[in-house]
Amino acid sequence: MNTSRRHFLSLASATPLIGMPWAHAAPASDSKLLILIYLKGGNDSYNTIVPYASERYARFRPTIALKRDQVIRINDSHGFHSSMAPMLPMWEGNELALLQGIGQQEITNQHYRDLEMQFTGASPDQYLNDGWVTRALASSQSKGALDALAFGDLDIRVSDPMGPFRGDRLRVVNMQHPSEWLARHQVEGTKYLTSSPAKDTAKSFTQRDPIALKTTFPTDEFGEALKATVELAAAGLAPPVVHITINAANGDHHDAFDTHWNQLKFHGAALSRLANGLAALRNGMKEIDQWDRTLVATYDEFGRCPKENGDKGTHHGWSSVHFVTGGRVKGGLYGEPMPIVDVFAIDGPPPVIDYREFYTTVIHDWWGLSSRGVFDRAFKPLPLLRT
C-alpha cells in the first residue's frame, strides 16, 4: 500500500558531527522524545491499580490481595500500590494518564507471539516483519545520528532482535548494560547489538563531557538507563525513541513482573523500581527543561489473571493497565476499570482500549506523522496530549 507522510521535522535536531565535543550542544526547540518502558513478562494490573473496595478482588486473591491500608487511594474504588508513592506528584500534577483495560484483541497467553504482536502492531491473523515504529518512521527524516536507542533486553529473535524497530531500516543501537555507557559514554566497548544502518554510527557514537545533573537517579540498571537518557537529551543527542526494559536485577523476569509464584515477594519491589525511576526521570527532564518535549509510556505483552493461582501468584491474563506521562500529558483515567471476572487461573477480561490506539496517538499527535498504512486499519488517537 502506498503511503504518504510528512517529513519528520518535529524530530529534527541540531546534532553535531559524531566525535566532536557535545557539552555545549542544545536540543532543538521542536525536538520530541518518546521513551518506551517494557515491563518484561506482563505486569499484574490488579495489584498495581488496586480495586481495594471490591469483595470479588479479595475473594479471588485470598493471599495476595492488598488491603485498603496498603494502597494509595485515587478514588472510592481504586488506588495505587503503596510502592508507587514516588509517582504521586505526576498524578497530582495531572501529568499521569492511566490507560485502563488496554491490550490486544486476541492473545495466545504465550510471551513470544503476544510480544511479537506488540512489537509489530499486528492483528491476530497477521505476521509482520517490520516493527510498528519502523513503519511509522522509515520514510521520515530524522537528522540525528540514531533513530532509536535501547537499553537492556529487547528481543529474543535472532534474525532481527530489534523489537518495535524490526525491519533493518532504522538506525538502532541496543546496549545491554547502561552502566557500561555511563562509564565510557561511547558505544564501542559496551555489550551491544545494532541494525545494519547503524553499524558505522555505533562505532563512533560518543558523548564527551556529559552535563553534571543535580537530579539523583536510582543506581539499578533502570535508573542508570534513565540517567543516560537525560544526559543525551541535555546534549541534543537523544534519538526520537529510547526503549528501556525493566527487569529483575538477576535477569529473571519471574522475579519482577512475570509473577507466577510468590508475587508478594517480587511485585512490590518491581513497582518501586519503576516508580522511583520515573520520578527521577521527571525531575531530570525538568532540570534540563525537556519535560514538555518528553512522552513516556509503559507496555507489556499481556496482563495477569484476576484470580490468584495455587502458587500465590498470577498467571497470564488479557488486558492490562499502563502509564503515560510527560509534561504535555492530560492526566487522569482513560478506558474503564478492569472488571474482576470469574475465570480459570489464566486469562481475564478483553481490552476496551486497543493498544494500537495509543500507538496511533504517538504517531499522529506526538510525532505529527500520518498513521495511514502503519496498521491494517485506522485507529482514532486517544485524547492524551495538551496542545
C-alpha positions as CSV (number, residue, x, y, z in Angstrom):
1,M,0.0,0.0,0.0
2,N,1.4,3.4,-0.9
3,T,1.6,5.8,2.0
4,S,2.2,9.5,2.3
5,R,3.8,11.1,5.3
6,R,5.1,14.5,6.2
7,H,8.8,14.9,6.7
8,F,9.8,14.1,10.2
9,L,10.5,17.8,11.0
10,S,9.3,17.7,14.6
11,L,12.2,15.3,15.5
12,A,14.9,17.1,13.6
13,S,17.7,18.2,16.0
14,A,20.9,20.2,15.5
15,T,23.2,17.3,16.3
16,P,26.9,17.9,15.8
17,L,29.2,15.6,13.9
18,I,30.0,12.3,15.7
19,G,33.2,12.5,17.6
20,M,33.0,16.3,18.4
21,P,32.5,17.5,21.9
22,W,28.9,17.6,22.9
23,A,28.8,19.6,26.1
24,H,27.5,22.8,24.5
25,A,25.1,21.2,22.1
26,A,21.5,22.1,22.8
27,P,18.3,20.3,21.9
28,A,16.3,21.8,19.1
29,S,13.3,23.6,20.4
30,D,10.9,21.3,18.4
31,S,12.6,18.0,19.2
32,K,10.5,15.4,20.8
33,L,11.4,12.2,22.7
34,L,9.4,9.0,23.2
35,I,10.6,6.7,26.0
36,L,9.1,3.2,25.8
37,I,9.4,1.2,29.0
38,Y,8.8,-2.5,28.7
39,L,7.6,-4.3,31.9
40,K,9.1,-7.6,30.9
41,G,6.9,-10.6,31.5
42,G,3.5,-9.0,31.8
43,N,2.5,-6.8,34.8
44,D,-0.3,-7.5,37.2
45,S,-2.6,-4.6,36.8
46,Y,-5.0,-5.7,39.6
47,N,-2.2,-5.3,42.2
48,T,-0.9,-2.1,40.5
49,I,-4.1,-0.1,40.3
50,V,-5.8,-1.9,43.1
51,P,-9.6,-2.4,43.2
52,Y,-9.4,-2.3,47.0
53,A,-13.2,-1.9,47.6
54,S,-14.1,-5.0,45.6
55,E,-15.3,-8.1,47.5
56,R,-14.6,-10.2,44.5
57,Y,-11.0,-9.0,44.4
58,A,-10.4,-10.0,48.0
59,R,-12.2,-13.4,47.4
60,F,-10.4,-14.3,44.2
61,R,-7.0,-13.4,45.7
62,P,-7.1,-14.9,49.2
63,T,-3.3,-14.4,50.0
64,I,-2.1,-11.7,47.6
65,A,-5.0,-9.2,47.6
66,L,-3.8,-5.8,49.0
67,K,-5.8,-4.3,51.8
68,R,-7.2,-0.7,52.0
69,D,-4.3,0.4,54.2
70,Q,-1.8,-1.0,51.7
71,V,-2.9,1.3,48.8
72,I,-2.8,5.0,48.0
73,R,-6.4,5.8,47.2
74,I,-7.1,7.7,44.0
75,N,-10.9,7.4,44.2
76,D,-13.6,5.4,46.1
77,S,-12.8,2.1,44.4
78,H,-9.1,2.1,43.3
79,G,-5.7,3.0,44.5
80,F,-2.0,2.8,43.7
81,H,0.1,0.0,45.1
82,S,1.9,1.7,48.0
83,S,5.3,1.2,46.3
84,M,4.2,3.7,43.7
85,A,4.2,6.7,46.0
86,P,7.0,8.4,44.2
87,M,4.7,8.8,41.2
88,L,2.1,10.8,43.2
89,P,3.4,14.2,42.1
90,M,2.8,13.2,38.4
91,W,-0.8,12.1,39.3
92,E,-1.5,15.2,41.4
93,G,0.0,17.4,38.8
94,N,-2.3,15.9,36.1
95,E,0.7,14.6,34.2
96,L,0.0,10.9,34.6
97,A,-2.6,9.1,32.5
98,L,-3.8,5.5,33.4
99,L,-4.9,3.5,30.3
100,Q,-7.3,1.1,31.9
101,G,-8.0,-2.1,30.0
102,I,-5.5,-1.6,27.2
103,G,-4.4,-4.7,25.2
104,Q,-4.7,-6.8,22.1
105,Q,-7.9,-8.1,20.6
106,E,-6.7,-11.7,21.0
107,I,-3.8,-13.2,22.8
108,T,-2.2,-16.6,22.9
109,N,-1.0,-16.2,26.5
110,Q,2.4,-17.1,25.2
111,H,5.2,-14.5,25.6
112,Y,6.8,-14.8,22.2
113,R,3.7,-14.4,19.9
114,D,1.9,-11.9,22.1
115,L,5.0,-9.7,22.4
116,E,5.6,-10.1,18.6
117,M,2.2,-8.5,18.0
118,Q,3.0,-5.7,20.4
119,F,6.3,-5.1,18.5
120,T,4.8,-5.2,15.1
121,G,1.3,-3.7,15.7
122,A,-0.2,-6.8,14.0
123,S,-3.7,-8.1,14.1
124,P,-4.1,-11.7,15.4
125,D,-4.1,-13.1,11.9
126,Q,-1.0,-11.1,10.7
127,Y,2.7,-12.0,10.8
128,L,4.7,-8.8,10.1
129,N,8.4,-8.4,9.6
130,D,8.6,-4.7,10.4
131,G,8.1,-3.2,13.9
132,W,5.4,-0.5,14.3
133,V,8.0,2.2,14.9
134,T,9.9,1.1,11.8
135,R,6.8,1.5,9.6
136,A,6.0,4.9,11.2
137,L,9.5,6.4,10.9
138,A,11.1,4.7,7.9
139,S,10.1,7.3,5.4
140,S,10.7,10.3,7.8
141,Q,13.9,12.2,8.0
142,S,15.4,12.4,11.5
143,K,18.7,14.4,11.4
144,G,20.1,12.9,14.5
145,A,22.8,10.2,14.5
146,L,20.3,7.4,15.5
147,D,16.6,6.7,15.2
148,A,16.4,4.7,18.3
149,L,18.4,3.6,21.3
150,A,17.6,0.7,23.5
151,F,18.9,-0.3,27.0
152,G,18.5,-3.8,28.4
153,D,16.8,-6.9,26.9
154,L,15.0,-6.0,23.7
155,D,14.0,-9.1,21.6
156,I,14.8,-12.8,21.6
157,R,14.5,-13.2,17.9
158,V,18.0,-14.0,16.5
159,S,17.4,-12.9,12.9
160,D,16.2,-9.3,13.8
161,P,16.5,-8.7,17.5
162,M,15.2,-5.1,17.4
163,G,11.8,-5.3,19.0
164,P,9.5,-2.5,17.7
165,F,12.4,-1.3,15.5
166,R,12.5,-4.6,13.5
167,G,13.0,-4.5,9.7
168,D,16.6,-3.3,9.5
169,R,15.5,0.1,8.1
170,L,16.2,2.3,11.1
171,R,19.4,3.2,12.8
172,V,19.1,1.4,16.1
173,V,21.7,0.6,18.8
174,N,20.8,-1.8,21.7
175,M,23.2,-1.6,24.7
176,Q,22.6,-4.4,27.2
177,H,24.1,-2.6,30.2
178,P,23.5,1.1,30.6
179,S,26.3,1.2,33.3
180,E,28.8,0.5,30.6
181,W,27.6,3.5,28.6
182,L,27.8,5.7,31.8
183,A,31.3,4.5,32.4
184,R,32.6,5.3,28.9
185,H,29.9,7.5,27.2
186,Q,30.7,5.6,24.0
187,V,29.1,2.6,22.4
188,E,32.3,0.9,21.5
189,G,33.4,-1.2,24.4
190,T,29.9,-1.9,25.6
191,K,27.9,-5.1,25.0
192,Y,25.7,-4.0,22.2
193,L,23.7,-5.0,19.1
194,T,23.0,-2.8,16.1
195,S,20.9,-2.7,13.0
196,S,22.7,-2.6,9.7
197,P,22.1,1.1,9.0
198,A,23.6,2.0,12.4
199,K,26.8,-0.2,12.3
200,D,29.1,2.6,11.3
201,T,27.5,5.2,13.6
202,A,27.7,2.8,16.6
203,K,31.4,2.6,16.2
204,S,31.8,6.3,16.6
205,F,28.8,7.3,18.7
206,T,30.3,9.2,21.7
207,Q,29.2,11.7,24.3
208,R,32.0,13.8,25.7
209,D,31.8,15.9,28.8
210,P,28.2,15.0,29.8
211,I,26.3,17.5,31.9
212,A,26.6,17.1,35.7
213,L,23.0,16.6,36.7
214,K,21.7,17.7,40.1
215,T,19.0,15.1,40.0
216,T,19.8,11.8,41.8
217,F,18.9,8.6,39.9
218,P,18.4,5.1,41.3
219,T,21.6,3.0,40.9
220,D,20.0,0.0,39.4
221,E,20.1,-0.6,35.6
222,F,16.7,1.0,35.1
223,G,17.8,4.2,36.9
224,E,21.1,4.2,35.0
225,A,19.3,3.9,31.7
226,L,17.1,6.9,32.6
227,K,20.1,8.9,33.7
228,A,21.8,8.2,30.4
229,T,18.6,9.3,28.6
230,V,18.5,12.6,30.4
231,E,22.2,13.2,29.7
232,L,21.7,12.5,26.0
233,A,18.6,14.8,25.9
234,A,20.6,17.6,27.5
235,A,23.3,17.3,24.9
236,G,20.9,17.2,22.0
237,L,21.9,13.6,21.2
238,A,18.8,11.7,22.2
239,P,17.2,9.9,19.3
240,P,13.4,10.1,18.6
241,V,12.9,6.9,20.6
242,V,14.6,5.4,23.7
243,H,13.5,1.9,24.7
244,I,14.2,0.7,28.2
245,T,13.4,-2.8,29.6
246,I,12.9,-3.1,33.3
247,N,13.6,-6.5,34.7
248,A,14.8,-8.1,37.9
249,A,18.4,-7.5,38.9
250,N,19.2,-11.1,38.3
251,G,17.8,-11.0,34.8
252,D,14.9,-13.4,35.6
253,H,11.6,-11.7,34.8
254,H,9.8,-14.1,37.1
255,D,11.5,-12.1,39.9
256,A,9.9,-8.9,38.7
257,F,6.7,-8.6,36.7
258,D,6.1,-12.2,35.5
259,T,4.6,-13.2,38.8
260,H,3.7,-16.8,38.6
261,W,4.7,-17.5,42.2
262,N,5.4,-15.7,45.4
263,Q,4.0,-12.5,44.0
264,L,4.1,-10.5,47.2
265,K,7.9,-11.1,47.4
266,F,8.7,-9.6,44.0
267,H,5.9,-7.4,42.6
268,G,6.1,-4.5,45.0
269,A,9.9,-4.3,44.6
270,A,9.5,-4.2,40.8
271,L,6.8,-1.4,41.0
272,S,9.1,0.5,43.4
273,R,11.9,0.4,40.9
274,L,9.5,1.7,38.2
275,A,8.1,4.5,40.3
276,N,11.4,5.7,41.7
277,G,12.9,5.7,38.2
278,L,10.0,7.6,36.6
279,A,10.1,10.2,39.4
280,A,13.8,10.7,38.8
281,L,13.3,10.9,35.1
282,R,10.6,13.6,35.6
283,N,12.9,15.6,37.8
284,G,15.8,15.2,35.4
285,M,13.9,16.3,32.4
286,K,12.5,19.3,34.3
287,E,16.1,20.2,35.3
288,I,17.2,20.4,31.7
289,D,13.8,22.0,30.6
290,Q,12.8,19.0,28.4
291,W,9.8,17.5,30.3
292,D,7.3,19.2,27.9
293,R,9.1,17.5,25.0
294,T,9.2,14.1,26.6
295,L,6.5,11.4,26.3
296,V,6.9,8.2,28.5
297,A,4.8,5.1,28.2
298,T,4.9,1.6,29.8
299,Y,3.8,-1.5,27.9
300,D,3.9,-5.3,28.2
301,E,2.8,-8.3,26.2
302,F,-0.3,-9.0,28.3
303,G,-1.6,-8.5,31.9
304,R,-2.4,-11.0,34.6
305,C,-5.4,-13.1,35.5
306,P,-7.8,-11.6,38.1
307,K,-7.6,-14.9,40.1
308,E,-4.7,-16.0,42.2
309,N,-3.1,-19.3,41.3
310,G,-2.0,-22.2,43.5
311,D,1.5,-20.8,43.9
312,K,0.5,-17.5,45.5
313,G,1.0,-15.7,42.2
314,T,-0.9,-14.9,39.0
315,H,-0.8,-16.5,35.6
316,H,-1.0,-14.6,32.3
317,G,-4.1,-12.5,31.6
318,W,-5.5,-10.5,28.8
319,S,-5.9,-6.7,29.2
320,S,-3.7,-4.5,31.3
321,V,-3.3,-1.0,32.8
322,H,-0.5,1.2,31.6
323,F,1.0,4.6,32.4
324,V,1.6,7.5,30.1
325,T,3.3,10.6,31.5
326,G,5.1,13.7,30.3
327,G,4.7,17.5,30.5
328,R,2.1,17.6,27.8
329,V,0.0,14.6,29.0
330,K,-3.5,15.2,30.2
331,G,-3.6,13.1,33.3
332,G,-6.5,11.1,34.5
333,L,-8.3,7.8,33.9
334,Y,-8.9,6.5,30.4
335,G,-10.8,3.4,29.4
336,E,-12.7,1.6,32.0
337,P,-11.7,-0.1,35.3
338,M,-10.8,-3.7,34.6
339,P,-13.6,-6.0,35.8
340,I,-12.8,-8.9,38.1
341,V,-14.2,-11.8,36.1
342,D,-14.5,-15.4,37.3
343,V,-12.2,-17.4,35.0
344,F,-9.7,-20.2,35.4
345,A,-6.3,-19.2,36.7
346,I,-5.4,-17.8,33.3
347,D,-6.9,-15.2,31.0
348,G,-9.2,-12.4,32.0
349,P,-11.4,-9.6,30.6
350,P,-10.9,-8.4,27.0
351,P,-9.4,-5.0,26.4
352,V,-11.5,-1.8,26.0
353,I,-8.6,0.1,24.5
354,D,-6.8,-1.4,21.5
355,Y,-3.0,-0.9,22.1
356,R,-2.8,0.5,18.5
357,E,-5.0,3.4,19.6
358,F,-2.1,4.5,21.8
359,Y,0.5,3.8,19.0
360,T,-1.6,6.0,16.7
361,T,-1.7,8.7,19.3
362,V,2.1,8.7,19.3
363,I,2.4,8.7,15.5
364,H,-0.3,11.3,14.8
365,D,-0.4,13.6,17.9
366,W,3.2,13.4,19.2
367,W,5.3,12.9,16.1
368,G,2.9,14.7,13.7
369,L,3.0,11.9,11.1
370,S,0.3,10.0,9.2
371,S,-0.5,6.6,10.6
372,R,-2.0,5.6,7.3
373,G,-0.7,2.2,6.3
374,V,1.1,1.5,9.6
375,F,-1.7,-0.8,10.8
376,D,-4.2,-2.9,8.9
377,R,-7.0,-0.4,9.7
378,A,-7.3,3.1,11.1
379,F,-7.4,3.8,14.8
380,K,-8.6,7.0,16.4
381,P,-5.9,8.7,18.6
382,L,-6.6,8.9,22.4
383,P,-7.1,12.4,23.7
384,L,-4.0,12.2,25.8
385,L,-2.0,15.3,24.9
386,R,-2.3,19.0,25.5
387,T,-1.7,21.2,22.5
